[in-house]
Amino acid sequence: MKFYPTPIAGVFSIEPEPIVDARGFFARTFCEREFEVATGRKLSFVQMNQSRSLQKGTFRGLHYQLPPKAETKLIRCVRGAVLDFALDLRKDSPTFLQWTSVEMSAENMRMILIPEGFAHAFQSLEENSEMLYHHTEFFAPAYDRGVRYNDPRIAAMHLPLPISVMSEKDRNYEFLSNDFEGITL
């Protein structure tokens, strides 16, 4: 695997290195040792989730969990294509309230590693786009939070498409208060 740091410390774009032959391909998408060497973090995933976005332009996010249930996510697109976003919510981070994005598709096999202290979102670029999420923490509804994608405190997210579908929950997240100072990990 190839690990590429993004402009925001801790977030990585990861590309598997498939071995291709007449049968198709084989690719490693996670190796605890490789991830620890490349990112400096030993990861243990406790939950895996999958989503399908039926319509092109579907927006999901920006989701995160508060400490002590904050989680690292390893995410990849296994069907279709998406633009994936990570928003830095870490208190005292030099990139606080900044975001980065990675275009992922079934074809490019790219993944994104998003550490604790970030909100996550994506927009589907194709119909029937499917995502796999690996989480280092169990879903904890009491710690579940979100940020509205058009919050005036964050730099405008460059969505490639108009939003076609968004959940009421995501649409109705509160804007960050002016006194929101970030997440302490």
C-alpha atoms as one frame of an Amber mdcrd trajectory, in Angstrom:
protein
   0.000   0.000   0.000   1.032   3.557  -0.637   0.253   6.154   2.051  -0.101
   9.805   1.083  -0.452  12.446   3.798  -3.099  15.062   3.034  -2.671  18.769
   3.844  -4.235  18.027   7.261  -1.994  16.127   9.680  -3.256  12.664  10.554
  -5.471  12.190   7.479  -4.057   9.869   4.816  -5.099   8.890   1.321  -4.134
   5.253   0.837  -3.768   3.347  -2.400  -3.624  -0.439  -2.463  -1.136  -1.964
  -4.878  -3.139  -4.657  -6.653  -1.468  -7.704  -8.104  -3.144  -8.231 -11.461
  -3.227 -11.404 -13.516  -5.586 -13.265 -15.861  -7.970 -14.001 -12.963  -8.382
 -10.344 -11.989  -6.559  -8.811  -9.036  -5.640  -9.257  -5.393  -5.004  -6.278
  -3.110  -4.316  -5.826   0.567  -6.545  -3.115   2.054  -5.328  -3.305   5.651
  -2.208  -4.529   7.402  -1.728  -3.521  11.026   2.082  -3.382  10.668   2.045
  -1.309   7.463  -0.449   1.142   8.933   1.585   1.499  12.137   4.804   2.166
  10.210   3.152   4.637   7.804   0.915   6.503  10.251   2.554   5.926  13.629
  -0.698   4.448  14.937  -1.647   0.908  15.820  -5.256   0.423  14.777  -7.765
  -2.098  16.010 -11.104  -2.083  14.219 -14.165  -3.139  16.226 -16.995  -2.359
  13.809 -17.511  -2.396  10.044 -20.389  -0.693   8.253 -21.525  -0.439   4.656
 -23.711   2.165   2.975 -25.246   2.535  -0.452 -26.266   5.891  -1.878 -28.823
   5.327  -4.585 -28.741   8.757  -6.215 -25.846  10.686  -7.650 -25.334  13.805
  -5.517 -26.365  12.178  -2.216 -24.630  13.860   0.736 -23.963  12.106   4.051
 -22.363  13.836   7.022 -20.588  15.556   8.677 -20.555  12.901  11.450 -18.283
  12.319  14.459 -18.293  10.909  17.974 -17.132  12.770  21.069 -14.436  11.400
  23.402 -14.223   8.957  25.047 -15.994   7.326  22.077 -14.074   9.231  19.382
 -13.111   6.944  16.525 -10.667   6.511  13.702 -12.264   5.492  10.407 -10.759
   3.713   7.422 -13.132   4.205   4.514 -13.201   2.986   0.945 -15.589   3.028
  -1.964 -16.363  -0.446  -3.321 -18.924   0.542  -5.967 -19.375   3.774  -7.881
 -17.499   6.914  -6.829 -17.575   9.530  -4.060 -15.817  12.653  -2.898 -14.951
  12.044   0.752 -14.366  14.835   3.308 -12.550  15.054   6.652 -13.133  18.174
   8.796 -10.598  18.891  11.548 -12.336  19.515  14.883  -9.248  19.004  17.087
  -8.745  21.703  19.691  -5.401  23.475  19.256  -4.842  21.972  15.791  -3.215
  24.355  13.294  -5.861  23.196  10.775  -8.850  23.553  13.154 -12.115  23.834
  11.130 -10.321  23.127   7.840 -11.179  20.173   5.644  -9.570  17.987   3.052
 -11.113  15.659   0.488 -10.198  12.514  -1.421 -11.959  11.213  -4.528 -12.526
   7.492  -4.137 -14.018   4.974  -6.510 -14.289   1.248  -7.003 -11.922   1.715
  -9.920  -9.130   3.685  -8.201  -9.481   1.623  -4.970  -8.307   4.644  -2.939
  -9.069   4.770   0.795  -9.023   7.516   3.424  -7.867   7.219   7.025  -9.597
   9.744   9.275  -8.406   9.918  12.896 -10.269  10.823  16.076 -11.257  14.447
  16.310 -12.541  14.744  12.748 -16.015  14.896  11.258 -16.574  12.777   8.153
 -18.826  13.237   5.118 -19.064  12.270   1.479 -21.018  13.043  -1.660 -21.804
  10.314  -4.186 -20.561  11.047  -7.700 -22.399   8.101  -9.262 -25.667   6.285
  -8.664 -25.535   3.233  -6.379 -22.219   4.180  -4.778 -21.260   1.887  -1.906
 -18.876   2.565   0.953 -17.193   0.352   3.551 -16.247   1.894   6.889 -13.918
   0.332   9.470 -14.253   1.905  12.948 -11.958   1.750  15.975 -14.871   2.424
  18.336 -18.407   1.092  18.586 -21.273   3.387  17.600 -22.353   5.257  20.735
 -25.553   7.269  20.191 -24.979   9.416  23.301 -21.662  10.628  21.805 -22.879
  10.954  18.209 -22.657  14.480  16.806 -22.641  16.293  13.502 -21.742  19.543
  11.786 -23.855  21.087   9.062 -22.018  21.021   5.727 -22.703  24.729   5.125
 -21.743  25.922   8.602 -20.402  29.490   8.302 -17.505  28.676  10.671 -15.978
  26.193   8.228 -14.507  27.013   4.856 -17.089  26.351   2.142 -16.945  22.715
   1.126 -16.553  22.418  -2.619 -19.293  19.951  -3.447 -18.923  18.792  -7.042
 -22.679  18.339  -7.513 -25.868  19.872  -6.200 -27.147  17.856  -3.235 -29.863
  15.499  -4.478 -30.586  13.645  -1.216 -29.679  14.352   2.411 -31.160  12.964
   5.617 -33.237  15.247   7.822 -30.756  14.587  10.623 -27.827  15.836   8.492
 -29.844  18.766   7.123 -30.841  19.897  10.625 -27.536  19.799  12.477 -26.997
  22.994  14.424 -24.313  25.402  13.270 -21.228  25.373  15.471 -21.549  27.932
  18.227 -19.156  30.869  18.189 -17.607  29.526  21.388 -16.952  26.020  19.968
 -13.237  25.541  20.596 -12.855  22.023  19.293 -12.522  18.510  20.617  -9.931
  17.645  23.237  -8.652  14.106  22.748
